[in-house]
């Protein structure tokens, strides 16, 4: 799982690592397919991204054959 969010109220985690593993892809291969740098994909994969463009989200989902709901998850509130 991604590290604890830094922003209050931000509970979105990214499951890119699981999707890559399930499809046998590396970040480098995904980067080539979607036209996003490996560094930016790594930031997203490691839960450090503050935002994602819809065009990037669309390209990742098309390359991985998934939906945004497969890639992103909102963690339940504590308590």
N, C-alpha and C positions, 0 to 999 in steps of 0.2 A: 504494500500500500504506500501511497505517497506520504511524505511527512506532514505533520500537523500544519494546517493553514496558518498564515501569518496575519491575514486580515480578519477582523471580527465579522462573523456572519458568512464567511467564505468556507463552504464545505464541499466544494466540487473536487473530485479526484479524477485523474486520468488513468485509464486502463490500457494505454498504448503498449506497454511491455507485454501484457497478456495476449493482446491481439497479434503483435509481431511474432511472439513465440508460437501461437496457434497456427500461424500461416507460414512459419519457417522463413521469415524475412528479417533482415537487419535494418538498422536505422539508415545505413548508407543506401541500401536498395530502395527503401521507402522514399528517402530524400530524392533520389534520381527519378522516381515515378511521379512525385507530386511537385517537384520544383521548389522545395523548401530546404534550407540549409540543415545539415546534420546538427549543427549547434542549436538551432531553433527547435528542431524536433526533440533533441535531448532535453532542453529546458522544459518542453511540454511533457515529455515522458517522465521526468523526475519531479513533476508537480510544482515547478517553480514559475510556470507561465502565469502572467497576470491577466492575459486576454488571448483570444484566438479569433482570427478573422473567419467569417462564414465561408469565404472562398477556400481558405486553408482547410477548414473542417470538412467541407465538401470534397476536396481533393483527397484528403486522407481516407474518408469514408469510401470513396469510389475505389481507391487503390486497395483497401483492405476488405472490400465487400461487406461493409458494416453500416450501421446507422449511428447517428450521434449518441443515442442512448447506449449503444454497445461500447462507445469510447469514453463517455463521460458519465459520472455517477455522483449524486448528491448524497453525502454521508448523513445519517440521522443525527439529530440534535442530541447532545448529552443531557441526561437528566430525565 
